[in-house]
Amino acid sequence: MFLRVRLNLMESAVNAIERAAARRRPERAQHLETGLQGERAAFFWLLRRGYVVVARGWHSSRAPGDLDIIAWKGNTLCFVEVKTRTTRAVAPAHLAVDERKRRVLRRLARHYVRQLSPAKIETRFDILSIYFERDKPASFEHFPDAFGWVEASH
């Protein structure tokens, strides 16, 4: 209970700071703002479910792209791709993680894992879809182990 209250207070404070900072910086495109809002919400959603987040927006100097969130769930290192939408009318958010995007995520994850100790580490790729629909609370859909290190045959 105490942890949940602390996380709620921390999330409120981070969101308030972000709103104040947004007033002082040049305006971002709305889709970028929505994506950042989703990644912040995903961070706290994962913490509430026992994940230990070790990186957000991780980049490699050797490959383009970024890993939205890297977190441990028990002994498993999870690479979490966050997809945020303001409506469900077009297509489910998780479908945006197509074959090309999965290749990018795998390449980045390999770079990240190489930095760790040489011991075998259990890993998985998750997708977390977040919907910020007007007049509704945020909705989360989690797809643990959404895809693997190798593309499935058709």
C-alpha positions as CSV (number, residue, x, y, z in Angstrom):
1,M,0.0,0.0,0.0
2,F,2.7,2.5,1.0
3,L,4.7,1.7,-2.2
4,R,1.6,2.4,-4.3
5,V,1.0,5.7,-2.7
6,R,4.6,6.7,-3.1
7,L,4.5,5.7,-6.8
8,N,1.3,7.7,-7.3
9,L,2.8,10.8,-5.7
10,M,6.0,10.4,-7.7
11,E,4.1,10.0,-11.0
12,S,2.0,13.1,-10.2
13,A,5.2,15.1,-9.4
14,V,6.9,13.9,-12.6
15,N,3.9,14.8,-14.7
16,A,3.6,18.3,-13.1
17,I,7.3,18.9,-13.7
18,E,6.9,17.8,-17.3
19,R,3.9,20.1,-17.8
20,A,5.9,23.1,-16.4
21,A,8.9,22.3,-18.5
22,A,6.7,22.0,-21.6
23,R,5.6,25.7,-21.2
24,R,9.3,26.8,-21.4
25,R,10.5,24.8,-24.4
26,P,9.6,25.0,-28.0
27,E,6.5,23.1,-28.9
28,R,6.8,19.5,-30.0
29,A,4.7,17.8,-32.6
30,Q,1.6,16.3,-30.9
31,H,2.5,12.7,-31.8
32,L,5.9,13.1,-30.1
33,E,4.2,14.6,-27.0
34,T,1.8,11.6,-26.9
35,G,4.6,9.1,-27.2
36,L,6.6,10.7,-24.4
37,Q,3.5,10.8,-22.2
38,G,2.9,7.1,-23.0
39,E,6.5,6.2,-22.1
40,R,6.2,8.0,-18.7
41,A,2.9,6.2,-18.0
42,A,4.5,2.9,-19.1
43,F,7.4,3.4,-16.7
44,F,5.1,3.8,-13.7
45,W,2.7,1.0,-14.9
46,L,5.7,-1.4,-15.0
47,L,7.0,-0.3,-11.6
48,R,3.5,-1.0,-10.0
49,R,3.7,-4.5,-11.4
50,G,7.1,-5.3,-9.9
51,Y,9.4,-4.6,-12.8
52,V,12.8,-3.0,-12.0
53,V,13.4,-0.4,-14.7
54,V,17.1,0.0,-15.6
55,A,16.9,2.2,-18.7
56,R,14.5,4.4,-20.7
57,G,15.1,5.5,-24.2
58,W,18.4,3.6,-24.5
59,H,20.5,4.3,-27.6
60,S,23.5,2.6,-29.1
61,S,26.2,4.5,-30.9
62,R,26.4,1.5,-33.3
63,A,22.8,1.2,-34.4
64,P,19.9,3.6,-35.1
65,G,16.8,3.6,-33.0
66,D,16.1,3.2,-29.3
67,L,14.8,0.8,-26.7
68,D,11.9,2.5,-24.9
69,I,12.2,0.6,-21.6
70,I,14.6,-2.0,-20.4
71,A,13.5,-3.7,-17.2
72,W,14.0,-6.8,-15.1
73,K,11.0,-9.0,-14.1
74,G,12.5,-11.5,-11.8
75,N,15.5,-13.1,-13.6
76,T,14.3,-12.0,-17.1
77,L,15.5,-8.9,-18.8
78,C,12.6,-7.4,-20.7
79,F,12.9,-5.0,-23.7
80,V,9.6,-3.2,-23.7
81,E,8.4,-1.4,-26.8
82,V,5.8,1.2,-25.9
83,K,3.1,2.2,-28.4
84,T,0.8,5.0,-27.5
85,R,-2.4,6.0,-29.2
86,T,-5.2,8.5,-28.6
87,T,-7.8,6.3,-30.3
88,R,-8.5,2.7,-31.1
89,A,-10.4,3.6,-34.2
90,V,-7.6,2.9,-36.7
91,A,-5.7,-0.2,-35.7
92,P,-4.4,-1.7,-32.4
93,A,-1.2,0.0,-31.3
94,H,0.8,-3.2,-31.0
95,L,0.5,-3.8,-34.7
96,A,2.8,-0.9,-35.4
97,V,5.6,-3.2,-34.2
98,D,6.1,-4.7,-37.7
99,E,8.9,-6.9,-39.0
100,R,11.2,-4.0,-39.7
101,K,10.7,-2.5,-36.2
102,R,11.3,-5.9,-34.6
103,R,14.7,-6.2,-36.5
104,V,15.7,-2.8,-35.1
105,L,14.7,-3.8,-31.6
106,R,16.6,-7.1,-31.8
107,R,19.8,-5.3,-33.1
108,L,19.7,-2.8,-30.2
109,A,18.9,-5.5,-27.6
110,R,22.0,-7.5,-28.8
111,H,24.2,-4.4,-28.3
112,Y,22.7,-3.9,-24.8
113,V,23.2,-7.6,-23.8
114,R,26.8,-7.6,-25.0
115,Q,27.5,-4.9,-22.3
116,L,26.4,-7.2,-19.6
117,S,28.3,-10.0,-18.0
118,P,29.1,-13.0,-20.2
119,A,26.6,-15.2,-18.3
120,K,23.5,-16.4,-20.2
121,I,20.7,-14.0,-19.5
122,E,17.0,-14.9,-20.0
123,T,15.5,-12.1,-22.2
124,R,12.2,-11.3,-23.8
125,F,10.6,-8.7,-26.0
126,D,7.3,-7.1,-24.7
127,I,5.0,-4.7,-26.3
128,L,3.0,-2.3,-24.0
129,S,0.1,-0.5,-25.8
130,I,-1.3,2.5,-24.1
131,Y,-4.5,4.3,-25.1
132,F,-5.2,7.9,-24.0
133,E,-8.8,8.2,-25.2
134,R,-10.8,11.4,-24.6
135,D,-12.8,11.3,-21.3
136,K,-11.5,7.8,-20.4
137,P,-8.8,6.7,-18.0
138,A,-5.6,5.5,-19.7
139,S,-5.9,1.9,-20.9
140,F,-2.9,-0.5,-21.0
141,E,-2.5,-3.8,-23.0
142,H,0.6,-5.8,-22.2
143,F,2.0,-8.4,-24.6
144,P,4.8,-10.2,-22.7
145,D,7.1,-12.2,-24.9
146,A,5.4,-10.6,-28.0
147,F,8.2,-11.8,-30.3
148,G,11.5,-13.6,-30.1
149,W,15.1,-13.2,-31.3
150,V,14.2,-14.9,-34.6
151,E,11.4,-13.9,-37.0
152,A,8.8,-16.7,-37.2
153,S,8.4,-18.4,-40.6
154,H,5.3,-17.7,-42.5
